[in-house]
Amino acid sequence: MPIRHRVSAVDLVGACRAFVSVSEHGSFTVGASAARMSQSVASRRVAALEERFGEQLFERTSRRAVLTPFGRDMLPAARQLVQTAEVLLNEAAAVKRKPWRLAVPGICSTAGLARLVAEARGHGVTLDLRVAAPAERRELIHAQQVRAAVLAVPADEATWSVPLGLAGAQDPGIKRVYVETLRMGRASPGPARRIWIQPEDDVPHVRDPLTRLRDAVGLRPAQLVAAADLTTAAAEVLCTRDLLLCSPAQAGELALSWRPIGEIALSRGFALAAAADGNPQHIEARLGDALARLLGADVRAGTPGGAAA
């Protein structure tokens, strides 16, 4: 029984590429080489195409491959299909090279951002990072000025979580810092100690619980301050007895002594959101571990993209 060759819709472009190349060079050997395939592959593809069409494309001799009348009539359409496929492949390559604009928190270090960009390139993704505060990141995603954004979210909505505590210039000599110890009495010496909130943490799910705690333990309103930027807040903490609400990693970068808060547990929650109801899972699957490291979250095995559970 003769071997039957079949060509699927997916293989049609490859078969037409072999057909066009052989027709242009008048030889299966030379045509296959020009199309970067072996002679046997070119022969099989042309044979499959002939079977699909139900007509011969070539009159084969020992040295030449000559187009049949049917082959000559089919050649322009086959050539057009090959050219269209090349345009499609080139367009796909260009789209893959197009920068993937991502909004990230302002707490991220330059080194961390550079590592994220480098790791993304290893996964075939070119990142264009936009560093922004929480509210601005939401505006960017809603306005579709970025393809995705790392949003600040409550802990129960978070893909990545980072613990928050209080850090000061001096080692407090205790395991936890209780906010109530900052309460000023009538005989308390010196100015009232303040807790500085940096822009990344000036969000309801962090600021509001801390504000309620401030009021519950009797601190003055001015003892909880939302800073315009991290530099200003850190400078105040470094030259006074004030405290900075921050992550352990930030405290380490600033050479501050970090302790968890005694009365409540606070954390930064982060989740990746895509513009226009897109699905960010493909970028999260590739770069989940890198994003976790960038944000200072734990990278745990067995969770999607290496995200913290």
Backbone as CSV, one residue per row, in Angstrom:
resi,resn,N_x,N_y,N_z,CA_x,CA_y,CA_z,C_x,C_y,C_z
1,MET,0.856,-1.197,0.000,0.000,0.000,0.000,0.888,1.241,0.000
2,PRO,0.654,2.201,-0.898,1.500,3.388,-0.948,1.329,4.244,0.301
3,ILE,2.413,4.904,0.679,2.365,5.805,1.841,1.606,7.065,1.473
4,ARG,0.624,7.430,2.289,-0.182,8.617,2.021,0.344,9.776,2.868
5,HIS,0.541,10.907,2.223,1.023,12.113,2.901,-0.151,13.060,3.092
6,ARG,-0.311,13.550,4.290,-1.388,14.495,4.577,-0.787,15.805,5.066
7,VAL,-1.400,16.909,4.706,-0.931,18.213,5.156,-2.060,18.882,5.931
8,SER,-1.774,19.285,7.140,-2.772,19.966,7.962,-2.731,21.461,7.675
9,ALA,-3.716,22.160,8.245,-3.740,23.618,8.060,-2.498,24.260,8.648
10,VAL,-2.008,23.686,9.772,-0.815,24.239,10.412,0.410,24.024,9.530
11,ASP,0.480,22.862,8.828,1.640,22.540,7.996,1.558,23.166,6.618
12,LEU,0.421,23.772,6.291,0.224,24.291,4.941,1.270,25.333,4.570
13,VAL,1.631,26.204,5.506,2.632,27.233,5.216,3.981,26.593,4.926
14,GLY,4.373,25.602,5.730,5.644,24.929,5.498,5.661,24.203,4.167
15,ALA,4.541,23.578,3.823,4.459,22.882,2.540,4.547,23.864,1.382
16,CYS,3.856,24.984,1.511,3.919,26.006,0.455,5.311,26.620,0.357
17,ARG,5.982,26.761,1.486,7.347,27.285,1.456,8.258,26.339,0.669
18,ALA,8.116,25.045,0.880,8.910,24.073,0.124,8.549,24.135,-1.357
19,PHE,7.264,24.199,-1.668,6.781,24.273,-3.050,7.358,25.492,-3.764
20,VAL,7.281,26.653,-3.132,7.770,27.892,-3.750,9.277,27.829,-3.954
21,SER,10.003,27.366,-2.970,11.463,27.340,-3.067,11.930,26.369,-4.152
22,VAL,11.309,25.189,-4.218,11.678,24.213,-5.252,11.361,24.764,-6.636
23,SER,10.211,25.435,-6.759,9.831,25.997,-8.061,10.796,27.094,-8.497
24,GLU,11.277,27.895,-7.556,12.188,28.991,-7.888,13.561,28.483,-8.310
25,HIS,13.977,27.336,-7.756,15.315,26.824,-8.037,15.313,25.652,-9.014
26,GLY,14.121,25.141,-9.325,14.034,24.064,-10.298,14.649,22.766,-9.845
27,SER,14.825,22.617,-8.539,15.482,21.424,-8.009,15.051,21.213,-6.567
28,PHE,14.756,19.949,-6.230,14.411,19.654,-4.841,15.631,19.827,-3.926
29,THR,16.798,19.472,-4.437,18.003,19.574,-3.613,18.329,21.031,-3.295
30,VAL,18.405,21.851,-4.332,18.763,23.265,-4.147,17.629,24.024,-3.458
31,GLY,16.403,23.741,-3.854,15.257,24.428,-3.250,15.120,24.125,-1.773
32,ALA,15.330,22.858,-1.400,15.257,22.494,0.008,16.327,23.201,0.807
33,SER,17.543,23.269,0.254,18.645,23.945,0.946,18.334,25.425,1.141
34,ALA,17.776,26.065,0.107,17.449,27.497,0.210,16.370,27.742,1.244
35,ALA,15.468,26.764,1.421,14.391,26.900,2.403,14.805,26.398,3.776
36,ARG,16.081,26.019,3.911,16.635,25.551,5.181,15.907,24.298,5.691
37,MET,15.780,23.348,4.817,15.215,22.059,5.198,15.908,20.982,4.381
38,SER,15.803,19.737,4.827,16.437,18.651,4.087,15.622,18.322,2.843
39,GLN,16.278,17.648,1.871,15.590,17.284,0.640,14.418,16.349,0.927
40,SER,14.611,15.422,1.870,13.530,14.484,2.192,12.327,15.206,2.776
41,VAL,12.580,16.211,3.631,11.473,16.977,4.207,10.750,17.756,3.121
42,ALA,11.506,18.392,2.210,10.885,19.147,1.118,10.045,18.225,0.240
43,SER,10.553,17.049,-0.042,9.820,16.093,-0.873,8.521,15.666,-0.208
44,ARG,8.596,15.370,1.103,7.387,14.957,1.822,6.353,16.077,1.854
45,ARG,6.811,17.293,2.052,5.874,18.412,2.136,5.193,18.678,0.800
46,VAL,5.966,18.630,-0.271,5.367,18.839,-1.594,4.412,17.697,-1.922
47,ALA,4.805,16.467,-1.588,3.931,15.318,-1.840,2.633,15.446,-1.054
48,ALA,2.710,15.903,0.193,1.507,16.097,0.998,0.621,17.168,0.390
49,LEU,1.242,18.218,-0.142,0.478,19.294,-0.776,-0.218,18.784,-2.034
50,GLU,0.486,17.988,-2.812,-0.104,17.415,-4.030,-1.280,16.512,-3.682
51,GLU,-1.129,15.737,-2.610,-2.229,14.869,-2.196,-3.421,15.696,-1.744
52,ARG,-3.144,16.788,-1.017,-4.230,17.663,-0.543,-4.970,18.288,-1.726
53,PHE,-4.221,18.705,-2.751,-4.831,19.347,-3.913,-5.435,18.331,-4.885
54,GLY,-4.903,17.117,-4.848,-5.365,16.106,-5.792,-4.791,16.277,-7.180
55,GLU,-3.716,17.031,-7.290,-3.040,17.268,-8.569,-1.545,17.350,-8.342
56,GLN,-0.768,16.986,-9.373,0.683,17.115,-9.275,1.100,18.564,-9.474
57,LEU,2.118,18.975,-8.729,2.676,20.319,-8.859,3.925,20.326,-9.725
58,PHE,4.648,19.211,-9.734,5.900,19.120,-10.481,5.924,17.876,-11.363
59,GLU,6.599,18.023,-12.515,7.035,16.875,-13.301,8.463,16.606,-12.864
60,ARG,8.680,15.464,-12.242,9.987,15.173,-11.667,10.839,14.386,-12.650
61,THR,12.083,14.849,-12.793,13.075,14.100,-13.554,14.249,13.830,-12.619
62,SER,15.267,13.191,-13.102,16.416,12.880,-12.255,17.171,14.131,-11.843
63,ARG,17.074,15.197,-12.617,17.856,16.400,-12.311,16.995,17.635,-12.052
64,ARG,15.801,17.666,-12.598,15.007,18.886,-12.550,13.626,18.629,-11.963
65,ALA,13.052,19.674,-11.423,11.655,19.664,-10.969,10.946,20.759,-11.759
66,VAL,10.103,20.376,-12.692,9.457,21.320,-13.599,7.991,21.454,-13.210
67,LEU,7.529,22.670,-13.104,6.138,22.908,-12.735,5.189,22.359,-13.783
68,THR,4.130,21.720,-13.297,3.032,21.332,-14.176,2.160,22.564,-14.423
69,PRO,1.271,22.514,-15.399,0.353,23.649,-15.575,-0.417,23.978,-14.290
70,PHE,-0.850,22.928,-13.570,-1.534,23.167,-12.297,-0.596,23.847,-11.300
71,GLY,0.665,23.404,-11.288,1.646,24.001,-10.386,1.876,25.471,-10.693
72,ARG,1.933,25.802,-11.993,2.132,27.216,-12.362,0.949,28.075,-11.921
73,ASP,-0.249,27.518,-12.029,-1.435,28.284,-11.624,-1.503,28.472,-10.103
74,MET,-0.989,27.497,-9.359,-1.052,27.559,-7.904,0.076,28.359,-7.278
75,LEU,1.155,28.568,-8.033,2.346,29.211,-7.472,2.088,30.616,-6.924
76,PRO,1.375,31.522,-7.623,1.171,32.873,-7.058,0.472,32.858,-5.699
77,ALA,-0.565,32.023,-5.555,-1.280,31.971,-4.273,-0.395,31.400,-3.180
78,ALA,0.413,30.377,-3.533,1.320,29.795,-2.545,2.372,30.806,-2.112
79,ARG,2.900,31.554,-3.087,3.904,32.569,-2.760,3.310,33.649,-1.855
80,GLN,2.072,34.036,-2.119,1.413,35.048,-1.294,1.208,34.540,0.137
81,LEU,0.851,33.253,0.280,0.660,32.675,1.606,1.970,32.675,2.391
82,VAL,3.063,32.323,1.735,4.371,32.306,2.395,4.765,33.713,2.828
83,GLN,4.530,34.687,1.960,4.881,36.071,2.300,4.038,36.586,3.459
84,THR,2.748,36.231,3.467,1.870,36.651,4.560,2.317,36.028,5.877
85,ALA,2.735,34.760,5.817,3.223,34.094,7.026,4.484,34.763,7.550
86,GLU,5.367,35.185,6.646,6.588,35.876,7.065,6.246,37.200,7.744
87,VAL,5.284,37.912,7.195,4.854,39.177,7.811,4.299,38.906,9.212
88,LEU,3.505,37.834,9.336,2.920,37.489,10.632,3.998,37.148,11.651
89,LEU,4.998,36.366,11.236,6.074,35.990,12.140,6.894,37.214,12.553
90,ASN,7.150,38.101,11.608,7.908,39.320,11.927,7.124,40.218,12.882
91,GLU,5.810,40.282,12.680,4.970,41.099,13.551,4.947,40.519,14.964
92,ALA,4.884,39.181,15.051,4.893,38.537,16.366,6.200,38.814,17.093
93,ALA,7.311,38.765,16.364,8.612,39.049,16.977,8.683,40.495,17.451
94,ALA,8.113,41.412,16.661,8.124,42.827,17.048,7.279,43.075,18.285
95,VAL,6.124,42.403,18.366,5.251,42.559,19.531,5.934,42.018,20.777
96,LYS,6.646,40.894,20.641,7.361,40.331,21.785,8.451,41.268,22.279
97,ARG,9.056,42.026,21.354,10.116,42.969,21.746,9.553,44.255,22.316
98,LYS,8.266,44.505,22.107,7.656,45.749,22.583,7.696,45.796,24.107
99,PRO,8.141,46.901,24.670,8.239,46.987,26.141,6.902,46.736,26.822
100,TRP,6.971,46.006,27.916,5.803,45.663,28.726,5.796,46.627,29.897
101,ARG,4.968,47.680,29.813,4.984,48.749,30.814,4.316,48.286,32.100
102,LEU,5.084,48.367,33.188,4.634,47.866,34.486,4.823,48.939,35.543
103,ALA,3.779,49.242,36.307,3.865,50.212,37.405,4.237,49.485,38.688
104,VAL,5.269,49.980,39.363,5.779,49.331,40.574,5.863,50.347,41.712
105,PRO,5.914,49.861,42.962,5.968,50.771,44.122,7.259,51.578,44.185
106,GLY,7.158,52.742,44.810,8.324,53.592,44.982,9.297,53.104,46.034
107,ILE,8.932,52.075,46.793,9.827,51.523,47.814,10.926,50.668,47.214
108,CYS,10.803,50.314,45.935,11.747,49.386,45.307,13.094,50.059,45.064
109,SER,14.166,49.345,45.401,15.503,49.892,45.215,15.908,49.832,43.749
110,THR,16.883,50.658,43.379,17.394,50.650,42.010,17.973,49.286,41.658
111,ALA,18.691,48.703,42.599,19.267,47.380,42.358,18.179,46.338,42.141
112,GLY,17.124,46.408,42.949,16.020,45.461,42.803,15.311,45.617,41.470
113,LEU,15.099,46.861,41.037,14.450,47.105,39.750,15.318,46.588,38.599
114,ALA,16.623,46.810,38.713,17.536,46.341,37.666,17.516,44.818,37.565
115,ARG,17.484,44.142,38.715,17.438,42.675,38.699,16.130,42.177,38.086
116,LEU,15.027,42.864,38.366,13.747,42.474,37.788,13.783,42.601,36.267
117,VAL,14.295,43.721,35.769,14.383,43.937,34.318,15.275,42.884,33.668
118,ALA,16.402,42.594,34.321,17.329,41.601,33.766,16.701,40.211,33.739
119,GLU,16.004,39.837,34.816,15.376,38.517,34.860,14.250,38.422,33.841
120,ALA,13.516,39.518,33.646,12.440,39.514,32.651,12.994,39.277,31.249
121,ARG,14.132,39.876,30.948,14.738,39.654,29.629,15.066,38.189,29.416
122,GLY,15.475,37.521,30.478,15.763,36.092,30.378,14.532,35.279,30.049
123,HIS,13.338,35.834,30.315,12.082,35.164,29.999,11.470,35.719,28.706
124,GLY,12.242,36.515,27.962,11.745,37.064,26.715,10.797,38.228,26.878
125,VAL,10.838,38.900,28.032,9.952,40.037,28.307,10.791,41.291,28.511
126,THR,10.477,42.336,27.763,11.145,43.626,27.945,10.248,44.517,28.800
127,LEU,10.729,44.880,29.968,9.935,45.684,30.896,10.262,47.169,30.770
128,ASP,9.228,47.982,30.844,9.359,49.438,30.947,8.695,49.811,32.269
129,LEU,9.494,50.088,33.284,8.968,50.272,34.638,8.551,51.714,34.895
130,ARG,7.426,51.856,35.562,6.953,53.157,36.026,6.858,53.094,37.547
131,VAL,7.710,53.844,38.234,7.703,53.877,39.697,6.674,54.904,40.148
132,ALA,5.735,54.482,40.996,4.651,55.383,41.380,4.099,55.005,42.754
133,ALA,3.422,55.980,43.384,2.764,55.766,44.673,1.503,54.930,44.470
134,PRO,0.923,54.382,45.554,-0.242,53.494,45.410,-1.399,54.072,44.606
135,ALA,-1.825,55.288,44.929,-2.971,55.876,44.218,-2.650,56.104,42.747
136,GLU,-1.430,56.525,42.463,-1.031,56.771,41.074,-0.989,55.472,40.278
137,ARG,-0.570,54.369,40.927,-0.539,53.088,40.217,-1.946,52.671,39.802
138,ARG,-2.915,52.897,40.664,-4.305,52.584,40.301,-4.787,53.474,39.161
139,GLU,-4.427,54.740,39.186,-4.821,55.652,38.108,-4.200,55.233,36.781
140,LEU,-2.940,54.794,36.828,-2.261,54.373,35.607,-2.924,53.147,34.991
141,ILE,-3.340,52.216,35.843,-3.966,50.995,35.320,-5.361,51.292,34.790
142,HIS,-6.111,52.173,35.467,-7.461,52.520,35.019,-7.414,53.311,33.718
143,ALA,-6.394,54.154,33.560,-6.243,54.939,32.329,-5.558,54.144,31.219
144,GLN,-5.189,52.897,31.512,-4.513,52.009,30.565,-3.213,52.629,30.034
145,GLN,-2.540,53.379,30.914,-1.229,53.920,30.558,-0.121,52.911,30.842
146,VAL,-0.453,51.832,31.526,0.466,50.718,31.746,-0.302,49.433,31.441
147,ARG,0.434,48.368,31.123,-0.225,47.083,30.854,-0.584,46.360,32.148
148,ALA,0.186,46.658,33.201,-0.099,46.034,34.494,0.500,46.894,35.589
149,ALA,0.037,46.660,36.814,0.537,47.419,37.956,0.540,46.528,39.189
150,VAL,1.552,46.728,40.033,1.598,46.075,41.333,0.828,46.971,42.299
151,LEU,-0.369,46.545,42.673,-1.253,47.375,43.487,-1.100,47.079,44.970
152,ALA,-1.338,48.101,45.789,-1.374,47.938,47.241,-2.773,47.485,47.621
153,VAL,-2.876,46.310,48.256,-4.179,45.733,48.582,-4.170,45.212,50.014
154,PRO,-5.343,45.005,50.606,-5.400,44.398,51.946,-4.810,42.992,51.942
155,ALA,-4.445,42.526,53.115,-3.753,41.239,53.238,-4.567,40.088,52.656
156,ASP,-5.891,40.111,52.807,-6.705,38.992,52.329,-6.855,38.979,50.810
157,GLU,-6.401,40.033,50.133,-6.435,40.079,48.673,-5.041,39.960,48.065
158,ALA,-4.031,39.814,48.909,-2.646,39.933,48.463,-2.088,38.634,47.883
159,THR,-1.276,38.782,46.854,-0.452,37.691,46.342,0.864,37.647,47.101
160,TRP,1.385,38.832,47.411,2.636,38.952,48.176,2.383,39.837,49.389
161,SER,2.927,39.447,50.534,2.765,40.225,51.769,4.126,40.511,52.385
162,VAL,4.254,41.706,52.952,5.494,42.141,53.587,5.161,42.672,54.972
163,PRO,5.749,42.119,56.036,5.431,42.599,57.386,5.924,44.023,57.610
164,LEU,5.160,44.765,58.386,5.524,46.132,58.742,5.745,46.216,60.248
165,GLY,6.681,47.071,60.622,6.954,47.314,62.028,7.488,48.721,62.188
166,LEU,8.045,48.994,63.353,8.575,50.325,63.646,10.088,50.259,63.786
167,ALA,10.767,51.209,63.171,12.234,51.231,63.180,12.721,52.585,63.655
168,GLY,13.790,52.556,64.458,14.375,53.791,64.974,15.885,53.763,64.878
169,ALA,16.477,54.901,65.159,17.931,55.015,65.060,18.635,54.255,66.171
170,GLN,17.963,54.057,67.299,18.566,53.362,68.431,17.918,51.993,68.627
171,ASP,18.726,51.042,69.063,18.207,49.716,69.390,17.323,49.843,70.637
172,PRO,16.035,49.478,70.551,15.153,49.671,71.710,15.406,48.667,72.835
173,GLY,16.135,47.609,72.563,16.426,46.621,73.587,15.240,45.761,73.976
174,ILE,14.228,45.739,73.142,13.028,44.934,73.403,12.657,44.206,72.109
175,LYS,11.804,43.168,72.243,11.427,42.372,71.083,10.320,43.015,70.260
176,ARG,9.469,43.810,70.902,8.376,44.492,70.219,8.274,45.927,70.704
177,VAL,7.800,46.780,69.822,7.566,48.173,70.196,6.068,48.369,70.369
178,TYR,5.669,48.741,71.572,4.258,49.011,71.850,3.993,50.502,71.656
179,VAL,3.010,50.800,70.823,2.701,52.195,70.502,2.307,52.973,71.757
180,GLU,1.685,52.308,72.712,1.257,53.005,73.926,2.434,53.603,74.699
181,THR,3.640,53.073,74.490,4.811,53.610,75.203,5.221,54.979,74.683
182,LEU,4.636,55.411,73.571,4.949,56.739,73.020,4.024,57.823,73.587
183,ARG,3.077,57.407,74.433,2.141,58.385,74.999,2.879,59.366,75.902
184,MET,2.557,60.636,75.743,3.202,61.696,76.512,2.435,61.956,77.814
185,GLY,3.166,61.920,78.901,2.573,62.312,80.190,2.939,63.753,80.499
186,ARG,2.395,64.265,81.605,2.680,65.664,81.955,4.152,65.881,82.264
187,ALA,4.781,64.832,82.788,6.185,64.993,83.173,7.145,64.424,82.130
188,SER,6.617,64.045,80.980,7.482,63.451,79.947,8.440,64.498,79.401
189,PRO,9.749,64.170,79.371,10.727,65.138,78.878,10.777,65.162,77.353
190,GLY,11.162,66.299,76.798,11.407,66.398,75.365,10.134,66.379,74.532
191,PRO,10.307,66.532,73.222,9.152,66.545,72.319,8.522,65.157,72.193
192,ALA,7.274,65.113,71.786,6.567,63.847,71.594,7.200,63.068,70.442
193,ARG,7.371,61.792,70.649,7.919,60.931,69.587,6.830,60.629,68.559
194,ARG,7.230,60.667,67.306,6.262,60.484,66.220,6.504,59.173,65.476
195,ILE,5.434,58.710,64.851,5.520,57.578,63.921,5.308,58.132,62.513
196,TRP,6.264,57.890,61.664,6.208,58.400,60.293,5.698,57.313,59.347
197,ILE,4.693,57.678,58.550,4.149,56.775,57.532,4.649,57.247,56.172
198,GLN,5.315,56.396,55.459,5.796,56.753,54.124,4.669,56.599,53.106
199,PRO,4.792,57.213,51.921,3.694,57.203,50.944,3.164,55.810,50.598
200,GLU,4.034,54.802,50.508,3.578,53.453,50.137,2.605,52.890,51.163
201,ASP,2.720,53.322,52.410,1.855,52.800,53.466,0.721,53.752,53.830
202,ASP,0.610,54.852,53.107,-0.470,55.806,53.353,-1.717,55.359,52.581
203,VAL,-2.187,54.157,52.933,-3.362,53.542,52.304,-4.303,53.108,53.428
204,PRO,-5.599,53.041,53.166,-6.564,52.781,54.246,-6.286,51.524,55.066
205,HIS,-5.909,50.414,54.413,-5.766,49.169,55.164,-4.527,49.149,56.056
206,VAL,-3.649,50.147,55.918,-2.507,50.282,56.827,-2.700,51.489,57.740
207,ARG,-3.048,52.614,57.145,-3.155,53.875,57.903,-4.298,53.840,58.908
208,ASP,-5.453,53.322,58.521,-6.627,53.388,59.399,-6.465,52.560,60.676
209,PRO,-5.987,51.309,60.602,-5.778,50.567,61.860,-4.761,51.241,62.783
210,LEU,-3.735,51.837,62.184,-2.730,52.516,62.993,-3.302,53.784,63.624
211,THR,-4.164,54.470,62.890,-4.817,55.664,63.426,-5.740,55.307,64.590
212,ARG,-6.481,54.221,64.436,-7.364,53.788,65.527,-6.547,53.386,66.753
213,LEU,-5.413,52.746,66.531,-4.550,52.380,67.654,-3.999,53.632,68.335
214,ARG,-3.587,54.596,67.541,-3.095,55.870,68.109,-4.124,56.475,69.050
215,ASP,-5.370,56.534,68.589,-6.420,57.135,69.397,-6.748,56.280,70.624
216,ALA,-6.695,54.959,70.449,-7.058,54.064,71.547,-6.063,54.128,72.700
217,VAL,-4.772,54.331,72.397,-3.761,54.346,73.456,-3.455,55.754,73.939
218,GLY,-4.143,56.751,73.364,-4.023,58.106,73.881,-2.876,58.924,73.334
219,LEU,-2.399,58.630,72.122,-1.371,59.473,71.509,-2.012,60.740,70.948
220,ARG,-1.224,61.753,70.799,-1.699,62.987,70.193,-1.847,62.783,68.674
221,PRO,-2.773,63.470,68.024,-2.931,63.327,66.573,-1.628,63.569,65.804
222,ALA,-0.840,64.548,66.269,0.394,64.897,65.555,1.481,63.843,65.694
223,GLN,1.253,62.815,66.517,2.280,61.789,66.683,2.246,60.718,65.586
224,LEU,1.267,60.818,64.702,1.207,59.940,63.526,1.239,60.845,62.300
225,VAL,2.334,60.764,61.545,2.568,61.721,60.456,2.713,60.983,59.131
226,ALA,1.954,61.421,58.125,2.108,60.899,56.769,3.132,61.760,56.049
227,ALA,4.264,61.176,55.704,5.350,61.918,55.066,5.118,62.060,53.566
228,ALA,5.646,63.133,53.006,5.535,63.351,51.563,6.414,62.389,50.786
229,ASP,7.505,61.961,51.412,8.412,61.015,50.751,9.220,60.293,51.814
230,LEU,9.818,59.176,51.408,10.577,58.348,52.345,11.825,59.061,52.842
231,THR,12.467,59.835,52.001,13.700,60.526,52.397,13.451,61.449,53.581
232,THR,12.366,62.233,53.504,12.036,63.156,54.590,11.770,62.395,55.885
233,ALA,10.981,61.323,55.794,10.650,60.541,56.987,11.898,59.906,57.589
234,ALA,12.745,59.320,56.749,13.961,58.663,57.252,14.900,59.667,57.904
235,ALA,15.000,60.853,57.333,15.881,61.873,57.897,15.425,62.282,59.298
236,GLU,14.106,62.421,59.474,13.583,62.775,60.787,13.878,61.674,61.805
237,VAL,13.734,60.435,61.383,13.979,59.308,62.292,15.460,59.212,62.659
238,LEU,16.325,59.480,61.702,17.764,59.361,61.944,18.291,60.422,62.916
239,CYS,17.632,61.585,62.980,18.153,62.649,63.841,17.290,62.894,65.086
240,THR,16.283,62.059,65.304,15.436,62.203,66.497,15.160,60.808,67.071
241,ARG,14.252,60.757,68.018,13.828,59.481,68.582,12.533,58.986,67.938
242,ASP,12.177,59.588,66.797,10.980,59.178,66.075,11.149,57.779,65.495
243,LEU,10.031,57.221,65.045,10.028,55.873,64.485,9.443,55.891,63.071
244,LEU,9.923,54.973,62.250,9.455,54.857,60.869,8.693,53.555,60.701
245,LEU,7.486,53.647,60.169,6.741,52.443,59.794,7.345,51.920,58.500
246,CYS,7.907,50.712,58.538,8.610,50.204,57.360,8.746,48.693,57.439
247,SER,9.328,48.127,56.407,9.596,46.691,56.369,10.977,46.416,56.956
248,PRO,11.270,45.178,57.320,12.619,44.850,57.807,13.708,45.178,56.796
249,ALA,13.424,44.939,55.509,14.429,45.211,54.484,14.738,46.700,54.396
250,GLN,13.711,47.536,54.461,13.946,48.982,54.427,14.741,49.442,55.638
251,ALA,14.421,48.903,56.797,15.159,49.267,58.003,16.634,48.913,57.841
252,GLY,16.904,47.740,57.253,18.288,47.340,57.026,19.010,48.291,56.094
253,GLU,18.346,48.712,55.021,18.959,49.651,54.072,19.272,50.988,54.726
254,LEU,18.439,51.397,55.696,18.609,52.693,56.355,19.409,52.589,57.653
255,ALA,19.889,51.395,57.972,20.651,51.143,59.202,19.835,51.499,60.442
256,LEU,18.549,51.137,60.429,17.662,51.363,61.558,17.368,50.037,62.256
257,SER,17.013,50.120,63.523,16.644,48.929,64.292,15.137,48.713,64.175
258,TRP,14.747,47.568,63.624,13.336,47.274,63.332,12.759,46.314,64.361
259,ARG,11.520,46.572,64.778,10.793,45.672,65.659,9.334,45.629,65.214
260,PRO,8.667,44.473,65.378,7.225,44.424,65.091,6.453,45.266,66.101
261,ILE,5.245,45.647,65.737,4.393,46.436,66.628,3.722,45.497,67.634
262,GLY,3.707,45.888,68.876,3.192,45.016,69.913,1.691,44.809,69.874
263,GLU,0.921,45.866,69.575,-0.533,45.769,69.698,-1.216,45.153,68.476
264,ILE,-0.685,45.383,67.275,-1.341,44.910,66.045,-0.290,44.392,65.062
265,ALA,-0.752,43.579,64.138,0.115,43.093,63.050,-0.290,43.800,61.761
266,LEU,0.649,44.520,61.185,0.401,45.229,59.932,1.292,44.650,58.836
267,SER,0.792,44.706,57.623,1.604,44.244,56.495,1.210,44.994,55.233
268,ARG,2.169,45.061,54.318,1.883,45.561,52.974,1.395,44.376,52.141
269,GLY,0.275,44.558,51.483,-0.216,43.533,50.569,-0.066,44.015,49.141
270,PHE,0.366,43.122,48.260,0.543,43.483,46.854,-0.124,42.444,45.964
271,ALA,-0.706,42.920,44.877,-1.285,42.028,43.875,-1.067,42.649,42.504
272,LEU,-0.899,41.805,41.499,-0.675,42.272,40.133,-2.008,42.391,39.412
273,ALA,-2.260,43.556,38.817,-3.501,43.789,38.069,-3.151,44.200,36.653
274,ALA,-3.946,43.744,35.691,-3.717,44.069,34.282,-4.751,45.082,33.815
275,ALA,-4.379,45.883,32.824,-5.279,46.894,32.281,-6.353,46.238,31.417
276,ALA,-7.485,46.902,31.317,-8.574,46.503,30.423,-9.019,45.064,30.663
277,ASP,-9.132,44.687,31.922,-9.583,43.341,32.292,-8.694,42.241,31.720
278,GLY,-7.430,42.577,31.467,-6.492,41.575,30.988,-6.118,40.604,32.097
279,ASN,-5.422,39.557,31.734,-5.027,38.536,32.691,-3.523,38.611,32.923
280,PRO,-3.096,38.963,34.144,-1.660,39.103,34.396,-0.979,37.792,34.747
281,GLN,-1.698,36.671,34.664,-1.137,35.422,35.174,0.099,34.970,34.409
282,HIS,0.164,35.266,33.103,1.333,34.808,32.348,2.598,35.522,32.790
283,ILE,2.492,36.830,33.096,3.675,37.551,33.574,3.971,37.160,35.016
284,GLU,2.924,36.878,35.800,3.124,36.458,37.190,3.784,35.086,37.249
285,ALA,3.395,34.207,36.311,3.990,32.878,36.280,5.477,32.938,35.950
286,ARG,5.849,33.871,35.089,7.255,34.004,34.709,8.067,34.753,35.748
287,LEU,7.484,35.809,36.305,8.267,36.725,37.133,7.776,36.800,38.576
288,GLY,6.981,35.827,39.008,6.452,35.865,40.371,7.546,35.908,41.416
289,ASP,8.572,35.053,41.270,9.672,35.036,42.236,10.429,36.356,42.234
290,ALA,10.683,36.886,41.033,11.430,38.143,40.924,10.653,39.294,41.545
291,LEU,9.330,39.325,41.342,8.510,40.376,41.945,8.479,40.240,43.460
292,ALA,8.421,39.007,43.948,8.436,38.799,45.402,9.728,39.342,46.003
293,ARG,10.855,39.043,45.363,12.140,39.550,45.868,12.191,41.072,45.795
294,LEU,11.666,41.639,44.724,11.657,43.095,44.570,10.882,43.763,45.694
295,LEU,9.765,43.160,46.070,8.886,43.749,47.080,9.314,43.434,48.499
296,GLY,10.255,42.509,48.651,10.698,42.121,49.980,9.823,41.066,50.613
297,ALA,9.042,40.335,49.785,8.170,39.279,50.292,8.902,37.951,50.274
298,ASP,8.396,36.996,51.032,8.967,35.654,51.043,8.668,34.959,49.722
299,VAL,9.634,34.196,49.223,9.434,33.345,48.060,9.301,31.931,48.574
300,ARG,8.111,31.359,48.449,7.852,30.037,49.013,7.556,29.039,47.914
301,ALA,8.082,27.856,48.059,7.854,26.812,47.059,6.408,26.362,47.116
302,GLY,5.921,25.967,45.925,4.579,25.387,45.847,3.477,26.392,45.682
303,THR,3.786,27.693,45.580,2.755,28.687,45.343,2.928,29.219,43.941
304,PRO,1.851,29.690,43.270,1.943,30.143,41.894,2.963,31.252,41.749
305,GLY,3.876,31.086,40.800,4.851,32.112,40.543,5.788,32.361,41.676
306,GLY,5.820,31.471,42.652,6.689,31.665,43.799,6.148,32.675,44.788
307,ALA,4.879,33.027,44.662,4.319,34.059,45.522,4.163,33.553,46.933
308,ALA,4.211,34.480,47.847,3.994,34.115,49.250,2.553,33.757,49.461
309,ALA,2.343,32.718,50.251,0.955,32.286,50.491,0.265,33.249,51.429
